[in-house]
Amino acid sequence: MNEQTTKLIEQLAQKLGTTAEYLWTVLVKQAPISAATDALYFILVIIGGIFLWKLHKYLSKERGEYKHSIYYDEEENVTIPMFIAVIIWAILFIVCFSSIGNIINGFFNPEYWALKEVLGACK
């Protein structure tokens, strides 16, 4: 770390009422925990996507002689709820996909993750 980063860590530690060494140790230990949490969210979103796909296959009907022409039965009124569920899933997937960098940094480079957290907190 350079002098500027050390000063930022000391300022943050002073605001929190602790020492810079203790704060840095806590942040480095927190990196794998945060990465595991993000990875768990990502896995849950993937499982939700698989569930949505299976629900789509269960609720859809084939139209005519072509298997790629699929529709939902109009009497069941599932088209709009499925559309909304897919939109929500897509947003969650994008959010979780954007945290892949944090997952990798948290497991393989916790010092860099901690440094990003300190710099983000000081902005």
C-alpha positions as CSV (number, residue, x, y, z in Angstrom):
1,M,0.0,0.0,0.0
2,N,1.1,3.5,-0.6
3,E,1.1,6.4,1.9
4,Q,-2.1,7.8,0.7
5,T,-4.0,4.5,1.2
6,T,-2.5,4.1,4.7
7,K,-3.7,7.6,5.6
8,L,-7.2,6.8,4.4
9,I,-7.2,3.6,6.5
10,E,-6.0,5.5,9.5
11,Q,-8.7,8.2,9.0
12,L,-11.4,5.5,8.7
13,A,-10.1,3.7,11.7
14,Q,-10.1,6.9,13.7
15,K,-13.7,7.6,12.7
16,L,-14.7,4.1,13.8
17,G,-12.7,4.4,17.1
18,T,-10.2,1.6,16.4
19,T,-6.7,1.1,15.1
20,A,-5.8,0.9,11.5
21,E,-4.2,-2.6,11.9
22,Y,-7.3,-4.0,13.5
23,L,-9.5,-2.5,10.8
24,W,-7.3,-3.9,8.0
25,T,-7.3,-7.4,9.7
26,V,-11.1,-7.3,10.0
27,L,-11.6,-6.2,6.3
28,V,-9.2,-8.9,5.0
29,K,-11.1,-11.6,7.0
30,Q,-14.4,-10.2,5.8
31,A,-13.5,-10.6,2.1
32,P,-14.1,-14.4,1.8
33,I,-17.3,-14.0,3.8
34,S,-18.6,-11.3,1.4
35,A,-17.5,-13.4,-1.6
36,A,-19.3,-16.5,-0.2
37,T,-22.5,-14.5,0.3
38,D,-22.4,-13.1,-3.2
39,A,-21.7,-16.6,-4.6
40,L,-24.7,-18.0,-2.6
41,Y,-26.9,-15.3,-4.1
42,F,-25.6,-16.1,-7.6
43,I,-26.3,-19.8,-7.1
44,L,-29.8,-19.1,-5.8
45,V,-30.6,-16.9,-8.8
46,I,-29.4,-19.8,-11.1
47,I,-31.6,-22.2,-9.2
48,G,-34.5,-19.8,-9.6
49,G,-33.8,-19.6,-13.4
50,I,-33.9,-23.4,-13.6
51,F,-37.2,-23.4,-11.7
52,L,-38.7,-20.8,-14.0
53,W,-37.6,-22.9,-17.0
54,K,-39.2,-26.0,-15.6
55,L,-42.3,-24.1,-14.8
56,H,-42.4,-22.7,-18.3
57,K,-42.1,-26.2,-19.8
58,Y,-44.8,-27.5,-17.4
59,L,-47.3,-24.7,-18.2
60,S,-46.7,-24.4,-22.0
61,K,-48.6,-26.2,-24.6
62,E,-47.4,-27.2,-28.1
63,R,-49.3,-25.6,-31.0
64,G,-49.8,-27.5,-34.3
65,E,-47.3,-30.0,-35.6
66,Y,-44.2,-27.9,-34.9
67,K,-42.6,-28.3,-31.4
68,H,-41.1,-24.9,-31.4
69,S,-44.5,-23.2,-31.5
70,I,-45.3,-23.0,-27.8
71,Y,-47.9,-21.0,-26.0
72,Y,-49.7,-20.8,-22.7
73,D,-53.3,-21.8,-22.3
74,E,-55.4,-18.7,-22.2
75,E,-57.7,-20.1,-19.5
76,E,-54.9,-20.4,-17.0
77,N,-53.8,-16.7,-17.2
78,V,-50.1,-17.4,-16.7
79,T,-48.6,-15.3,-19.5
80,I,-48.3,-12.0,-17.6
81,P,-47.1,-13.5,-14.3
82,M,-44.5,-15.6,-16.1
83,F,-43.4,-12.5,-18.1
84,I,-43.1,-10.5,-14.8
85,A,-41.2,-13.4,-13.2
86,V,-38.7,-13.6,-16.0
87,I,-38.1,-9.8,-16.0
88,I,-37.5,-9.9,-12.2
89,W,-35.2,-12.9,-12.7
90,A,-33.3,-11.2,-15.5
91,I,-32.7,-8.1,-13.3
92,L,-31.5,-10.3,-10.4
93,F,-29.2,-12.2,-12.7
94,I,-27.6,-9.0,-14.0
95,V,-27.0,-7.8,-10.5
96,C,-25.5,-11.1,-9.4
97,F,-23.4,-11.3,-12.6
98,S,-22.0,-7.9,-11.9
99,S,-20.6,-9.2,-8.5
100,I,-18.5,-11.9,-10.1
101,G,-15.4,-9.6,-9.7
102,N,-16.1,-9.3,-6.0
103,I,-16.4,-13.0,-5.6
104,I,-13.1,-13.7,-7.3
105,N,-11.3,-10.9,-5.4
106,G,-12.8,-12.0,-2.1
107,F,-11.5,-15.5,-2.4
108,F,-8.3,-15.1,-4.3
109,N,-7.2,-11.5,-3.4
110,P,-8.7,-10.4,-0.1
111,E,-6.3,-7.5,0.3
112,Y,-7.4,-5.9,-2.9
113,W,-11.1,-6.4,-1.9
114,A,-10.3,-4.7,1.4
115,L,-8.6,-1.9,-0.3
116,K,-11.5,-1.3,-2.6
117,E,-13.9,-1.3,0.4
118,V,-11.7,1.3,2.2
119,L,-11.4,3.5,-0.9
120,G,-15.2,3.2,-1.4
121,A,-15.9,4.2,2.1
122,C,-13.7,7.2,1.9
123,K,-15.3,8.7,-1.2
